[in-house]
Amino acid sequence: MKYFFDSRLADRYGYGMAVYIAAETSDLQRAIDLTNARRLRAGRHLLEDARIEDVLSAMLNTGLLKAKTDEGGTNVSGATR
């Protein structure tokens, strides 16, 4: 299993959202791994591994993630600077 958490994600989106993005990417990779196991047995072409960029793009397109974050990248409501 791959490890998808990246401190750059936390800097950009805040720690909580970075954990959520990493978990979503991990779930996607798990599904790809299961699909690839079936495809390998059937002698079919394997799918590519999950990428964080794919998950970010999907989250932006569905409105789960804002296109731009504030300067601090915090996701704590009422945070002061």
Beta strands, then each sheet from edge to edge (+ up, - down):
end
